[in-house]
Amino acid sequence: MGKDSIIQKLKRILGDELVENEPLAEHSTLKIGGAAQYFYRAKSISNLILAIETCLKFSIPYIVLGSGSNVIIGDGGFSGLCIKNEARNLSFIKDKSQVITDSGVALSRLILEAASHDMGGLDFLYGIPGTVGGSVVSNAGTFGGAIGDFVISATLLFPNGKAERVTKKWLMFEYRDSKLRHLNPRPVVLSVKFQLATNRKEEILRKVQHFQRIRESKQPIENSAGSFFKNPEVSKQWAKKYLDMFGEKNPDLVEAIEKTGHIPAGWLLEQSGAKKMKIKAARVSKKHANFIVNHRGKAKAAEIRKLAGQLKQKVYDKFGIMLQEEVEYVGDWS
């Protein structure tokens, strides 16, 4: 199928929202990535389904982007259709403290609108620049909590074009992980049903501000994809050995390791000298070693990925632990 034929078919079905050669850096929190061959904003679940069904019908490769956080888009962009998920409906079931949300809803908006209905629980996620869909796929979390703890069910669009509701058990949530991350091709999250907790709006907003202050004090303001590596699981004996070796006395760090069984990747990276490392404009944040930043917007995706590889090797050489990316590499890589 020739290029003209593809674009004609896509435009006939998707309309004027379809554009060509859209720079994906504009749709990434890291502000990196080449152009998408075709780009479409899906402003509703029905639009999202239509775009995916069209790609399946004509065998066109596709990816779905939410906020563009937690992903590194290749310098080659994407050869196919990039669908920007802007489906943002929310429906609250107040007597049950539940909410059904489209997958394109921003986490911070979900948290604030839930608070206006006196529903809380997800407060610790406020400030994470993600959408519901991507957050469920990666089981986003921080401060000892994870979004998967609140999921009742999710409606997914499978690669065969069928939509199906699945349970929390089916999703198999684990630390920064779910079954969805391991399926290829991956089903697309359409909507999610959450069980929240009844709480006063004022108390929820107090918690939101508390977590936001902590995040602002520890995380860089430069363009990044969020926490780059997962916190690896370690035994208490291993943790004690290395914390003693480095003279680490921070009681919060010790408590976090004992509580979660994971040691912060940022600590491992900092002890390995990560904050001094860079490849041109791809640099490790001076504020938090588990953030790779796009300095002054001049880094390339290939430089970010190469730096990540060097960081993994540094930690492995020093601690014998091979870090795993929390972010995902998407698009075309040469």
Secondary structure, DSSP 8 states (H G I E B T S, - for coil): --HHHHHHHHHHHHGGG-EEEEEGGGG-TT----EEEEEEEE-SHHHHHHHHHHHHHHT--EEEESS--SEEE-TT-EEEEEEEE----EEEEGGGTEEEEETTSBHHHHHHHHHHTTEES-GGGTT---BHHHHHHTT-EETTEEGGGGEEEEEEE-TTS-EEEEEHHHHT-BTTB-GGGG-SS--EEEEEEEE-EE--HHHHHHHHHHHHHHHHHHS-SSSB-S--B---B--HHHHHHHHHHTT---HHHHHHHHHHSB--HHHHHHHTTGGG-EETTEEE-SS-TT-EEEGGG---HHHHHHHHHHHHHHHHHHHS----BSSEEES---
